[in-house]
Amino acid sequence: MTKLSVNINKIATLRNSRGGNVPNLLKVAQDMERFGAQGITIHPRPDERHIRYQDARDLKNIVTNEYNIEGNPVKSFMDLVLSIKPTQVTLVPDAEDAITSNAGWDTITQQSFLKEVIQEFQQNGIRTSIFIDTDLHLMEAAAKTGTDRIELYTEHFASEFAKGNKSVIKSYTDAAILAHNLGLGINAGHDLSLDNIQFFKENIPNLAEVSIGHALICESLYLGFENVVNMYLHKLQ
């Protein structure tokens, strides 16, 4: 079964919009796991507009399953992750002012940089994953960085699938097959939802984990967290 890691950034956004501690981010993380989620994902950014660096530290003592921290490996981010030592770090090349992640790594031109960063995390017992598009040349270069996993950037899939274009899945299937043959674990994330997750899962061999935040939170406004988490788990079986 593919694991579900719930990204709780949007909970932090809601909390920060009013100040105080409502909703309680740590309680939500505990509840997500209690409802069945096998992991918690956060993506702290330097301006702390949603997840704060202190949240990342506090969650270390709360999350009992997979703890995944995403971000651009600038010094402040690296220092944070190395001090926490989560289960996994997912490297994402987003700019400081990016609203959300909007591109994968160029693993060819940035290979030496990524290799150095990945080695440091791995030496501290942290599994590494690289956010990446489906280009097969980039996948081959990703394997040369020494990363443990890749995370397929799925925005294009989600956009095309919503238009009825199911053939868009082929490039993701091909990328997943190559990644597996190269010895890489396969994660995926970005704009995956209850509408498209089952089709994606059925067509991506060896899919280890999906990270879902925005859609899951929006769907839960209508259906409730416990229902939505279990609906994802059912579709990922």
Residue pairs with C-beta under 8 A, 6 or more apart in sequence:
1 233
1 236
1 237
2 201
2 207
2 208
2 209
2 210
2 236
3 38
3 39
3 66
3 208
3 209
3 210
3 236
4 36
4 37
4 38
4 39
4 209
4 210
4 212
4 229
4 232
4 233
4 236
5 37
5 38
5 39
5 40
5 41
5 66
5 68
5 209
5 210
5 211
5 212
6 32
6 37
6 39
6 40
6 41
6 211
6 212
6 213
6 216
6 229
7 41
7 42
7 43
7 70
7 189
7 211
7 212
7 213
7 214
7 216
8 25
8 28
8 29
8 32
8 40
8 41
8 42
8 51
8 213
9 42
9 43
9 50
9 51
9 213
10 50
10 213
10 214
10 217
11 23
11 25
11 28
11 217
12 25
12 42
12 50
12 51
12 52
12 55
13 49
13 50
14 23
15 21
15 22
15 23
15 24
15 25
16 49
16 50
25 55
25 58
25 59
26 58
26 59
26 62
28 225
29 40
29 59
29 62
29 63
30 62
31 225
31 226
32 40
32 225
32 229
33 40
33 63
33 64
33 65
35 225
35 226
35 229
35 230
36 229
36 230
36 233
37 65
37 229
38 65
38 66
38 209
39 63
39 65
39 66
39 67
39 68
39 87
39 209
39 211
40 59
40 63
40 65
40 66
40 67
40 68
41 68
41 69
41 70
41 90
41 189
41 211
41 213
42 51
42 55
42 56
42 59
42 68
42 69
42 70
43 50
43 51
43 69
43 70
43 71
43 92
43 101
44 50
44 51
44 52
44 53
44 55
44 56
44 69
44 71
44 77
44 80
45 51
45 71
45 94
45 96
45 98
46 74
46 76
46 77
46 96
47 96
53 76
53 80
56 69
56 80
56 84
57 80
57 83
57 84
59 67
60 67
60 84
60 85
60 86
63 86
66 87
66 88
66 209
67 84
67 86
67 87
67 88
68 86
68 87
68 88
68 89
68 90
68 129
68 209
68 211
69 80
69 81
69 84
69 86
69 88
69 89
69 90
70 89
70 90
70 91
70 92
70 101
70 131
70 211
71 77
71 81
71 89
71 90
71 91
71 92
71 94
72 91
72 92
72 93
72 94
72 95
72 96
73 91
73 117
78 117
78 120
78 121
81 89
81 121
81 126
82 120
82 121
82 124
82 126
85 124
85 125
85 126
86 126
87 126
87 127
88 126
88 127
88 128
88 129
88 149
89 121
89 126
89 127
89 128
89 129
90 128
90 129
90 130
90 131
90 151
90 187
90 211
91 105
91 114
91 117
91 118
91 128
91 129
91 130
91 131
92 101
92 131
93 103
93 104
93 105
93 106
93 110
93 131
94 100
94 101
94 102
94 103
100 190
100 214
101 131
101 153
101 190
102 155
103 133
103 153
104 130
104 131
104 132
104 133
104 138
104 153
105 114
105 130
105 131
105 132
105 138
105 142
106 138
107 114
107 130
107 132
107 138
107 139
107 141
107 142
107 144
107 145
108 137
108 138
108 141
111 141
111 144
111 145
114 130
114 142
114 145
114 147
115 144
115 145
115 146
118 128
118 130
118 145
118 146
118 147
119 146
121 128
122 128
122 146
122 148
127 148
127 149
128 146
128 147
128 148
128 149
129 147
129 148
129 149
129 150
129 151
129 185
129 187
130 142
130 145
130 147
130 149
130 150
130 151
131 150
131 151
131 153
132 138
132 139
132 142
132 150
132 151
132 152
132 153
133 152
133 153
134 152
134 171
134 172
134 174
134 175
135 175
136 174
136 175
136 178
139 150
139 175
139 178
139 179
139 182
139 184
140 178
140 182
142 150
142 179
142 182
142 184
143 179
143 182
143 183
143 184
147 184
148 184
148 185
149 184
149 185
149 186
149 187
149 208
150 179
150 184
150 185
150 186
150 187
151 187
151 188
151 189
151 211
152 172
152 175
152 176
152 186
152 187
152 188
152 189
152 204
153 189
153 190
154 172
154 188
154 189
154 190
154 191
154 192
154 200
155 190
155 191
156 168
157 168
157 169
157 172
157 191
157 196
157 200
158 190
158 191
158 192
158 193
158 196
159 191
160 168
161 168
161 169
161 195
161 196
161 199
161 200
162 195
162 196
166 199
169 199
169 200
169 203
169 204
172 188
172 200
172 203
172 204
173 203
173 204
173 205
176 186
176 204
176 205
176 206
176 207
177 205
179 185
179 186
180 186
180 205
180 206
185 206
185 208
186 204
186 206
186 207
186 208
187 207
187 208
187 209
187 210
187 211
188 200
188 204
188 207
188 209
188 210
188 211
189 210
189 211
189 212
191 214
191 215
192 200
192 210
192 212
192 215
193 212
193 215
193 216
193 219
194 215
194 219
194 228
194 231
194 232
194 235
197 210
197 212
197 232
197 235
197 236
198 235
198 236
200 207
200 210
201 207
201 210
201 235
201 236
210 236
212 232
216 228
216 229
216 232
219 228
220 227
220 228
223 231
